[in-house]
Amino acid sequence: MELEELWNKYSSLLLSTFDGDDCHDNVKAMLDELGERIILTPSARFVHEPGCYAGGMINIAMKTASKAVRLIEAYELQFGPSKRSVIKVALLHDLGKIGDLHNDHFIVQDSDWHREKQGAHYKLNDLAGLQKMTVSHRTQYLLQHFGIKLDQDEWLGIQLAQGFHFEENRWYIHGEPELAMIIQHAKHAVLRTLSIHDQGLGA
């Protein structure tokens, strides 16, 4: 899939999850302001990790949304989270990987040694102006900046999407909402099935 096609599908699907919502225009404003950076953001730094290429973040987000919807259908969760909420969280959960409002989280690796020896195609931006934050916290910061509201389960779905190996998330073990569990399982399945040779959208 070409990058432009992927972006069109991602942005259209995200906007559709906010149809009829007071936040719809805010989502559009965020996409208009951050769109180019969202498009180009990878999901990982190292080439052996899924999503280490421009478009990697939204590619994995789209796959996670698709997998999460299939999980709902497979388990017939009639009283669980809505597909709309699941898709919304799947598409937004890694948004913090773009960085803050002005500075990128990932920047292109300029060291030939690191690229050749470690497969590090990107590095973390150590710019002093970029506040240290987890991906989940930066995602929540960006959403609140643009006035994009989430319900309680959606908020926790984004917060817990990175997994329980983060100390900040361990407190929620055995108390997490179904939506968070679905997103975690969907993303884990996507990352496990993506080939380590996944070098880009056309791979």
C-alpha positions in Angstrom: 0.0 0.0 0.0 1.3 3.4 -0.9 1.9 6.0 1.9 -0.7 8.4 0.5 -3.3 5.6 0.2 -2.6 4.5 3.8 -2.9 8.1 5.1 -6.3 8.6 3.3 -7.6 5.4 4.8 -6.3 6.2 8.3 -7.6 9.8 8.4 -11.0 8.9 6.9 -11.5 6.0 9.3 -10.4 8.2 12.3 -12.8 11.0 11.3 -15.6 8.6 10.8 -15.3 7.3 14.4 -16.0 10.8 15.6 -19.0 11.4 13.3 -21.8 13.2 15.2 -19.3 13.9 18.1 -18.6 17.3 19.4 -14.9 16.6 18.9 -15.1 15.9 15.1 -13.9 19.3 14.1 -11.1 19.1 16.7 -9.9 15.8 15.2 -9.9 17.3 11.8 -7.9 20.3 13.1 -5.3 17.9 14.6 -5.0 16.0 11.4 -4.6 19.2 9.4 -1.9 20.5 11.7 0.0 17.3 12.4 -0.8 15.3 9.3 2.5 15.4 7.6 4.3 14.4 10.8 1.8 11.7 11.6 2.3 10.3 8.1 6.1 10.1 8.3 6.4 8.7 11.9 7.9 5.3 12.2 6.8 2.8 14.9 10.3 1.7 15.9 13.9 2.7 15.7 15.5 -0.6 14.6 15.1 -2.3 11.2 14.4 -5.7 12.9 11.4 -4.2 14.7 8.0 -3.9 12.9 7.2 -0.4 11.5 10.8 0.9 11.2 9.9 3.1 8.2 7.9 6.2 7.3 4.3 5.4 7.8 5.1 2.6 10.2 3.1 4.0 13.1 -0.2 4.4 11.2 0.3 1.1 9.3 0.5 -0.8 12.6 -2.4 1.3 14.0 -4.6 0.3 11.1 -3.7 -3.3 11.4 -4.4 -3.2 15.2 -7.8 -1.7 14.5 -8.6 -4.4 12.1 -7.5 -7.2 14.4 -9.3 -5.7 17.4 -12.6 -5.6 15.5 -12.1 -9.3 14.5 -11.5 -10.1 18.2 -14.8 -8.5 19.2 -16.6 -10.5 16.5 -14.9 -13.7 17.4 -15.7 -13.4 21.1 -19.2 -12.1 20.4 -18.8 -9.4 23.0 -22.4 -8.1 22.8 -22.0 -6.1 26.1 -18.4 -5.2 25.7 -16.9 -2.1 24.1 -18.3 -0.8 20.8 -16.4 -1.2 17.6 -16.3 2.6 17.3 -14.4 2.9 20.6 -12.1 0.0 19.8 -11.2 1.5 16.4 -10.8 5.0 17.9 -8.3 3.8 20.5 -6.4 1.5 18.1 -5.9 4.4 15.7 -4.9 6.9 18.4 -2.9 4.8 20.9 0.6 5.4 19.4 0.1 9.0 18.4 2.6 10.1 21.0 5.3 8.6 18.8 5.2 11.7 16.7 6.6 13.8 19.5 5.2 17.0 20.9 3.6 19.9 19.0 6.8 21.0 17.5 9.6 18.4 18.0 9.7 14.8 16.6 10.2 11.9 18.9 12.1 9.9 16.3 14.7 11.5 14.0 16.7 9.8 11.2 19.8 8.1 12.4 22.8 10.0 11.0 25.5 7.6 12.2 26.5 5.1 9.6 27.9 2.8 12.3 24.6 2.6 14.1 22.7 2.0 10.9 25.1 -0.7 9.7 26.0 -2.4 12.9 22.8 -2.1 14.9 20.2 -1.6 12.2 19.1 1.7 13.9 17.5 3.7 11.1 16.1 6.2 13.7 17.2 7.6 17.0 15.3 9.2 19.9 15.4 13.0 19.7 17.5 14.3 22.7 16.6 17.9 22.0 16.4 19.8 25.3 13.0 21.2 24.4 11.3 17.8 24.0 9.9 16.9 27.4 10.6 13.3 28.5 7.3 11.4 28.4 6.1 7.9 27.8 4.2 7.3 24.5 0.9 7.0 26.3 1.3 10.2 28.3 2.4 12.1 25.2 -0.6 10.7 23.3 -3.0 11.9 26.1 -1.2 15.3 26.1 -1.7 15.8 22.3 -5.4 14.7 22.5 -6.2 17.1 25.3 -4.4 19.9 23.5 -6.7 19.6 20.6 -9.8 19.1 22.7 -10.3 15.5 21.7 -12.4 13.9 24.5 -12.4 10.2 25.4 -14.6 8.3 27.8 -13.0 6.5 30.8 -12.5 3.2 29.1 -11.0 4.8 25.9 -8.6 6.8 28.1 -7.5 3.6 29.8 -7.3 1.8 26.5 -4.7 4.3 25.3 -2.9 4.4 28.6 -2.5 0.6 28.8 -1.9 -0.1 25.2 1.9 -0.2 25.7 1.5 -3.2 28.0 1.9 -4.0 31.7 5.6 -4.2 31.7 5.5 -0.4 32.3 5.5 0.3 36.0 2.8 2.9 35.6 0.4 0.3 34.1 0.9 -2.5 36.6 -1.5 -1.2 39.1 -4.3 -1.9 36.6 -3.7 -5.6 36.2 -6.9 -7.5 36.8 -8.8 -4.2 36.8 -8.4 -3.1 33.2 -11.5 -2.6 31.0 -12.3 -5.0 28.2 -11.4 -2.4 25.7 -7.8 -2.2 27.0 -7.4 -6.0 26.9 -8.7 -6.1 23.3 -6.3 -3.4 22.2 -3.3 -5.1 24.0 -4.1 -8.5 22.5 -4.7 -7.1 19.0 -1.5 -5.1 19.0 0.5 -8.1 20.3 -0.9 -10.3 17.6 -0.1 -7.7 14.9 3.5 -7.3 16.1 4.0 -11.0 16.3 2.8 -11.7 12.8 4.6 -8.9 11.1 7.7 -10.2 9.4 11.1 -9.1 10.8 11.8 -8.4 7.1 9.0 -5.8 7.0 11.0 -3.0 5.5 8.1 -0.7 4.4 4.6 -0.3 3.2 5.3 -2.1 -0.1 6.8 -5.2 1.6 
